Amino acid sequence: MMLECSDSSRNPIQSDFPYSFSEDGQLRHKVTCEPYRFTFRLDDVRGTEREHHSLCHYITQHVYDLLERNFHLIRVHLEEDGFVFMSPGALYQPGSLLVLIQDWGTVRSGVWSWKLSAHEGLERGSQIPYLRWAALESCAIWRNVALYHLLTDGSSAVNGCRQNESPNR
């Protein structure tokens, strides 16, 4: 199963973001097809931060779209300002259930690392390979979403990215 490319005509995820994922899950510039390269500008810290937040948001939204569209997972909203992704009827299926639990922090459901997703692709930076395996094995899926607003160090996340995180290599 190939990963689909983010096409802004059918998928309006942050259309101003200059990169999109190719069919093989690599983040490429929409015009030049060059691999993603994070630009750190010491003279424009706010611009650098905006780029970082745009990257995090784009990857998160793209992976959420893949979870729903390619793996047919549904969002089940919880009482406490959160949600999980799960296969329809996952809790009632008599077979196996794959439970993926997100660690604490700001990285969202389905993503191991924004840095890996941006630089090495979704096969390395996301949970897509595990979900593909689960689909082939006919496992139901329960995909936990980290409660990013409850960080253990008392800090908060803005648009899913902590202030001190960096997608630089």
C-alpha positions as a Markdown table, in Angstrom:
| # | Residue | x | y | z |
|---|---|---|---|---|
| 1 | Met | 0.0 | 0.0 | 0.0 |
| 2 | Met | 1.6 | 3.3 | -1.1 |
| 3 | Leu | 1.2 | 6.5 | 0.9 |
| 4 | Glu | -0.8 | 9.1 | -0.9 |
| 5 | Cys | 0.6 | 12.4 | -1.8 |
| 6 | Ser | -0.9 | 15.4 | -0.1 |
| 7 | Asp | -2.7 | 17.2 | -2.9 |
| 8 | Ser | -3.9 | 20.6 | -2.0 |
| 9 | Ser | -6.8 | 20.4 | -4.5 |
| 10 | Arg | -8.5 | 17.6 | -2.6 |
| 11 | Asn | -6.9 | 18.1 | 0.8 |
| 12 | Pro | -6.7 | 21.8 | 1.9 |
| 13 | Ile | -4.3 | 21.1 | 4.8 |
| 14 | Gln | -2.4 | 24.3 | 5.3 |
| 15 | Ser | -2.2 | 25.1 | 1.6 |
| 16 | Asp | 0.3 | 27.9 | 2.1 |
| 17 | Phe | 2.9 | 25.4 | 3.4 |
| 18 | Pro | 5.4 | 25.1 | 0.5 |
| 19 | Tyr | 6.0 | 21.3 | 1.0 |
| 20 | Ser | 3.9 | 18.2 | 0.6 |
| 21 | Phe | 4.4 | 14.5 | 1.0 |
| 22 | Ser | 5.1 | 12.5 | -2.1 |
| 23 | Glu | 3.5 | 9.1 | -2.8 |
| 24 | Asp | 6.4 | 7.4 | -1.0 |
| 25 | Gly | 6.0 | 9.5 | 2.1 |
| 26 | Gln | 8.9 | 11.9 | 1.5 |
| 27 | Leu | 8.4 | 15.6 | 2.3 |
| 28 | Arg | 9.2 | 17.5 | -0.9 |
| 29 | His | 8.9 | 21.2 | -2.0 |
| 30 | Lys | 5.8 | 21.6 | -4.1 |
| 31 | Val | 7.6 | 23.4 | -6.9 |
| 32 | Thr | 11.2 | 22.2 | -7.0 |
| 33 | Cys | 10.5 | 18.7 | -5.5 |
| 34 | Glu | 13.6 | 19.2 | -3.4 |
| 35 | Pro | 13.7 | 17.4 | 0.0 |
| 36 | Tyr | 12.6 | 19.4 | 3.0 |
| 37 | Arg | 15.2 | 21.6 | 4.5 |
| 38 | Phe | 14.6 | 23.5 | 7.8 |
| 39 | Thr | 15.8 | 27.1 | 7.5 |
| 40 | Phe | 17.1 | 28.5 | 10.8 |
| 41 | Arg | 17.3 | 32.3 | 10.7 |
| 42 | Leu | 19.2 | 33.8 | 13.6 |
| 43 | Asp | 18.1 | 37.3 | 12.6 |
| 44 | Asp | 14.4 | 36.2 | 12.4 |
| 45 | Val | 13.6 | 34.1 | 15.4 |
| 46 | Arg | 9.8 | 34.6 | 15.0 |
| 47 | Gly | 10.0 | 33.6 | 11.4 |
| 48 | Thr | 11.9 | 30.5 | 12.3 |
| 49 | Glu | 9.4 | 29.7 | 15.0 |
| 50 | Arg | 6.5 | 30.2 | 12.5 |
| 51 | Glu | 8.2 | 27.8 | 10.1 |
| 52 | His | 8.7 | 25.2 | 12.8 |
| 53 | His | 5.0 | 25.5 | 13.9 |
| 54 | Ser | 3.9 | 25.2 | 10.3 |
| 55 | Leu | 5.9 | 22.1 | 9.8 |
| 56 | Cys | 4.5 | 20.4 | 13.0 |
| 57 | His | 1.0 | 21.4 | 12.1 |
| 58 | Tyr | 1.3 | 20.2 | 8.5 |
| 59 | Ile | 2.8 | 16.8 | 9.4 |
| 60 | Thr | 0.2 | 16.3 | 12.1 |
| 61 | Gln | -2.7 | 17.1 | 9.9 |
| 62 | His | -1.4 | 15.0 | 7.0 |
| 63 | Val | -1.0 | 12.0 | 9.3 |
| 64 | Tyr | -4.4 | 12.5 | 10.8 |
| 65 | Asp | -5.8 | 12.6 | 7.2 |
| 66 | Leu | -4.0 | 9.3 | 6.4 |
| 67 | Leu | -5.3 | 7.7 | 9.6 |
| 68 | Glu | -8.9 | 8.5 | 8.6 |
| 69 | Arg | -8.7 | 8.1 | 4.8 |
| 70 | Asn | -6.3 | 5.2 | 4.3 |
| 71 | Phe | -6.8 | 3.2 | 7.5 |
| 72 | His | -10.5 | 4.2 | 8.0 |
| 73 | Leu | -9.9 | 5.0 | 11.6 |
| 74 | Ile | -12.5 | 7.2 | 13.3 |
| 75 | Arg | -12.1 | 9.9 | 15.9 |
| 76 | Val | -13.8 | 9.1 | 19.2 |
| 77 | His | -14.0 | 12.1 | 21.4 |
| 78 | Leu | -13.4 | 11.7 | 25.1 |
| 79 | Glu | -15.0 | 13.6 | 27.9 |
| 80 | Glu | -11.8 | 15.3 | 28.9 |
| 81 | Asp | -10.9 | 17.4 | 25.9 |
| 82 | Gly | -9.3 | 14.7 | 23.9 |
| 83 | Phe | -9.9 | 11.9 | 21.4 |
| 84 | Val | -8.6 | 8.6 | 20.2 |
| 85 | Phe | -8.4 | 7.1 | 16.7 |
| 86 | Met | -9.9 | 3.6 | 16.5 |
| 87 | Ser | -11.2 | 1.1 | 14.0 |
| 88 | Pro | -15.0 | 1.1 | 13.7 |
| 89 | Gly | -16.2 | -1.6 | 16.2 |
| 90 | Ala | -12.6 | -2.1 | 17.5 |
| 91 | Leu | -13.8 | -2.8 | 21.1 |
| 92 | Tyr | -16.3 | -5.4 | 19.9 |
| 93 | Gln | -14.2 | -7.3 | 17.3 |
| 94 | Pro | -13.4 | -10.8 | 18.5 |
| 95 | Gly | -9.9 | -10.8 | 17.0 |
| 96 | Ser | -6.7 | -9.0 | 17.9 |
| 97 | Leu | -6.5 | -5.3 | 18.9 |
| 98 | Leu | -3.4 | -3.3 | 18.3 |
| 99 | Val | -3.1 | -0.6 | 20.9 |
| 100 | Leu | -0.6 | 2.2 | 20.2 |
| 101 | Ile | 0.0 | 4.5 | 23.2 |
| 102 | Gln | 1.4 | 7.9 | 22.6 |
| 103 | Asp | 4.1 | 9.0 | 25.0 |
| 104 | Trp | 3.7 | 12.3 | 26.8 |
| 105 | Gly | 4.8 | 15.4 | 25.0 |
| 106 | Thr | 3.7 | 17.4 | 22.0 |
| 107 | Val | 4.1 | 14.9 | 19.2 |
| 108 | Arg | 0.7 | 13.9 | 18.0 |
| 109 | Ser | -1.1 | 10.7 | 17.2 |
| 110 | Gly | 0.5 | 8.6 | 14.5 |
| 111 | Val | 3.8 | 10.5 | 14.5 |
| 112 | Trp | 7.0 | 9.3 | 16.2 |
| 113 | Ser | 9.0 | 12.4 | 15.4 |
| 114 | Trp | 8.4 | 15.5 | 13.3 |
| 115 | Lys | 12.2 | 15.6 | 12.6 |
| 116 | Leu | 12.2 | 12.1 | 11.3 |
| 117 | Ser | 9.0 | 12.6 | 9.3 |
| 118 | Ala | 10.4 | 15.8 | 7.7 |
| 119 | His | 13.9 | 14.5 | 6.9 |
| 120 | Glu | 13.5 | 10.8 | 6.4 |
| 121 | Gly | 9.8 | 10.3 | 5.5 |
| 122 | Leu | 6.7 | 8.9 | 7.0 |
| 123 | Glu | 8.0 | 5.3 | 6.9 |
| 124 | Arg | 10.6 | 6.2 | 9.6 |
| 125 | Gly | 8.9 | 9.1 | 11.4 |
| 126 | Ser | 5.3 | 7.9 | 11.8 |
| 127 | Gln | 3.4 | 4.9 | 12.9 |
| 128 | Ile | 2.1 | 4.2 | 9.4 |
| 129 | Pro | 4.1 | 0.9 | 8.9 |
| 130 | Tyr | 2.6 | -0.5 | 12.1 |
| 131 | Leu | -0.9 | 0.5 | 11.0 |
| 132 | Arg | -0.3 | -1.1 | 7.6 |
| 133 | Trp | 0.8 | -4.3 | 9.3 |
| 134 | Ala | -2.3 | -4.3 | 11.6 |
| 135 | Ala | -4.5 | -3.9 | 8.5 |
| 136 | Leu | -2.8 | -6.8 | 6.8 |
| 137 | Glu | -3.3 | -8.9 | 9.9 |
| 138 | Ser | -6.9 | -7.9 | 10.3 |
| 139 | Cys | -6.3 | -6.3 | 13.7 |
| 140 | Ala | -8.5 | -3.7 | 15.1 |
| 141 | Ile | -6.7 | -0.5 | 16.0 |
| 142 | Trp | -6.9 | 1.8 | 19.0 |
| 143 | Arg | -4.6 | 4.8 | 18.6 |
| 144 | Asn | -4.2 | 6.9 | 21.7 |
| 145 | Val | -3.7 | 10.7 | 21.3 |
| 146 | Ala | -1.4 | 12.3 | 23.9 |
| 147 | Leu | -3.0 | 14.9 | 26.0 |
| 148 | Tyr | -0.5 | 17.6 | 25.1 |
| 149 | His | -1.9 | 20.2 | 27.4 |
| 150 | Leu | -1.0 | 18.2 | 30.4 |
| 151 | Leu | 2.8 | 18.1 | 30.1 |
| 152 | Thr | 4.6 | 16.9 | 33.2 |
| 153 | Asp | 6.9 | 19.8 | 33.5 |
| 154 | Gly | 4.1 | 22.3 | 33.7 |
| 155 | Ser | 4.8 | 23.9 | 30.3 |
| 156 | Ser | 2.3 | 24.2 | 27.6 |
| 157 | Ala | 2.3 | 23.5 | 23.9 |
| 158 | Val | 1.4 | 25.9 | 21.1 |
| 159 | Asn | 0.0 | 24.4 | 17.9 |
| 160 | Gly | 1.5 | 21.1 | 19.0 |
| 161 | Cys | 5.1 | 22.2 | 19.3 |
| 162 | Arg | 7.0 | 23.1 | 22.4 |
| 163 | Gln | 9.0 | 26.3 | 22.4 |
| 164 | Asn | 12.3 | 24.5 | 22.8 |
| 165 | Glu | 11.8 | 21.7 | 20.2 |
| 166 | Ser | 13.6 | 22.0 | 16.9 |
| 167 | Pro | 13.2 | 20.0 | 13.7 |
| 168 | Asn | 16.9 | 20.7 | 12.8 |
| 169 | Arg | 19.2 | 17.8 | 12.2 |
